[in-house]
Amino acid sequence: MYHRKREMDSVGITINNVRPNVALESPLHASLLPLGNLRFTLLRLVSPYRATMDNLENYLSSRYEQTGNPQELQAAITQPGEVVEATTEDHPDQEEWLNNLGNDLYGRYERTGNLQDLDAAIVQLGASVEAAPKDHPDRAGLLDNLGNYLSSRYEQTGSLQDLQDAIVWSEAAVEETPEDHPNRARRLINLGYHMASRYDRTGYIQDLEAAIVQSEAALGATPENHPDRSGQLNNLGNHLSRRYERTGNLQDLEAAIVQSEAAVEAAPEDHPNRAILLNNLGFHLGRRYKRTGSLQDLEAAIARVETAVEVTSVDHPDRVDWLNNLGTCLDLEAAIVHSEAAVEATPGDHPSRARRFGSLGNHLSSRYERTANLQDLEAAIVYSEAAVEATPEDHPNQAILLNNLGNYLSMRYGRTGYLQDLEAAITAHFASWSISTAPTLTRLDAALRAAKLLVFNPLDKDLSIACPLLHDAIHLMPLAPSRSLGREDQQYILGQLTGLASLAAAVSLNVGQSPLEALRLQELGRSITNSQLLDYRIDISDLMAKHPTLAKDFDSLRRELDSSFPSTESTYMPLEQRVQTQQAAIRRRNKVAKDLDTILQQIRQNPGFENFLRAESKEHLLSAAQEGPIVVLNVTVLRSDAILLTKAQVSSIALPHLSHASMTNYFGKSGTIDDNKVKRQLLEWLWKAAVQPVLQELGFYPKEIDPLPRVWWIGVGLMAKAPIHAATKYKKGLIKMTTLQYCLPSYTSTIRALQYSRSRKCQQNTSMLIVTMPTTPGASSLSGVTKEAGEIKHSLQKSSIVETLERPTAERVLQALPNYSIAHFACHGVSSINPADSHLLLSKQSISHDGLCTEEIDKLRVKDIAALALPAASSRLAYLSACSTANSTATELVDEVTHIVSAFHIAGFINVIGTLWPAQDEACQKMAADFYSMLSETDNVALSYRKAVLGLMKQKPTQPIYWAPFIHFGA
């Protein structure tokens, strides 16, 4: 008897349970009586014939549903209204008649859209709730209905108070519904729907988490063959897709697709909501295509949405949305046509108005980028302005719409030079940044765009405004990727913010702020994924001594977050169970991440721990340079600088010849052409533009110092790819000057990572693991690795116990690494476009269908190496005699410094030796032999590395491809 409805959300259509359960319960044949006579008779006999009155009202409501005749609905409303007027307030059936009247008023509202009917329905339901005793068996249903109607009015008026009240009543309905009640699942779904609506309105992530929990609980309480199940699966899929949109966790999107597929499968072919289910599934598949680029997902998305369009009548109001989704999947022209149709069909007060206007603006701007037709850009601006106007100012979606509008205005300024467009674009981006409830990534993107417009505007640069904006953005940046996310998901988010830290540091120096402030900005805004891992591995003995309870809680939480995400790849686990396991793990990690943030706040409230896991103090930074200077090379379009950290001060020097344009030019050549001439040009340019002026400023040039000083280099942005250690001045084909001549060069990703290495106790060479891959399935043979391993054993036979693993599995190596102080790999290396997937090629055995044992490639991946957290007493050196182990193929992620070498460093190896580009087999063999020979004599990794590289340089000085790829990373 309690009314339900259907609603639309921003992802797709969220299906809620439908219509009151009405039946003709009395033997009276109402259809045979004249309506006027029957109503008159029943009004005179209200109490004795109450069931008959129910039957008449139900009959009239049913007739309306069957015929669509508004007169039937009017009669259904009039009948209980007259009875309510004729019924005393203390009548035992008062709340039932009030509820029925509210239901029928709501039905007329659905038919006519008259908001006065909805207002009246809410009044009647409120009175019904007030009239119902606390122990009334139908009270929970009344509360649920009231919540639903308030939610409907929120969607029409935007009144947040209505939505807040809807949640209150819906929570009360769930609380008053027994666990075994047949309607409990429906009420949980309704509560989840209202919570998700509030998340959409406020951006409060806890509401979305609650919506997911409620939806999962409803699904668990619903039998497999229940008619509501398909709608519940659909709703859960929508909520999970929303969370993916907010956090970037791909597992949520995978789960959303699984739930949506199950929803389609659970719905019969003639199900009235089948088109909704198919469209939503297509939407999620299309979203995954945009993330992964899988054509299979795109094809599946098109197929699902095409079917949704086919089964939807031409005059159905939702059909334009299906067509819009289909156009987005198929091609841009179709997307524009269908978006225009959707906008044209949208009334001025329609809740989807802003979304449809914004979508059309996006499509038009995309066509402008292809065709340069200014009319498209003009129209995109008009529709985007309309979308902004149709969205409440504090709505989280407002940030996205404003950011888009700012982009289009900026594009028009670039085309026309109209200064007012530039000012309007900056204003829009600033407004987007200022919406605190918006997703962090959206705000940071807006801040970066606003700052670039302020910094690079040739007519009116305003760095005084850009500087504090960038400062605030950098301090927010570590929060962009949630601690609960996996490494690939974090990369996906941070890849959209590349260059933010570089620009912030450059602007800071340009406005005259101290080099110390610029250095802090660099430390905060770079290598964030690795910094989070270091948060879980730092020494907390001081905290343990002074605040043991907080220290234990922190340690427990960080250990859990530092553990690998549970794998659900077992072929023995059913798909539904796999999804449930994944979602349970996600919920747990989200909770742990939230608890860790709470503990951090508590720790920072104690004296002496105010900066715990925050930007380091000046004194702490200076202490990092006790063993030698640290040089940060920052290259931007605005300016290029070297920030110099010594044990006495933080200073900086401008490097005007280290231009961003030249760097792009050189790396464009050296990154794609295997040419020694190009490499020599690059090395000479690095010497003149960067290394020579830095060494001179430090007092290490032109006179050589004995003993040679240590210098740690940090390349920011494109400089992370630069062979700074090999910078060279040639004269007549011979090397006249080089970095290695004046210092012992090493690299680190951040100062913090270097300090972490130094904090670990260094152990003498007591044990060594050598991993060799003389042959690799599908790759060229490495004929020299066996000889390389033999020479290493010979060099270290007196100081180390050496074990060799030939063609091992990745699992075997990961298990073995904690037991050795030195690990040497002689194998192939692969730098992937997904840095977390960069790997060393190993081997594993597999059984074919015919029972034969075959060898396959096994991958020792960055994400698995970095997750190791090796014991502090071991792990002195990892030597990677493999190709491109220190190369970041993904340019958009250079600031994260994620490659195989940095993974071994973060895992706990104090020193790592690797390569910036593919190394020749002969060079690898000689480099390793010379290095370990020198190490056996000096026990000094940096000195042994330098001597070995100089040996290669002396052998083939004009061939830097041969001698220059090898680098030393770490302490």
Summary of the structure (lengths in Angstrom):
residues: 971
radius of gyration: 33.7
end to end distance: 73.3
largest distance: 117.1
contacts: 3416
relative contact order: 0.05
helix: 61%
strand: 9%
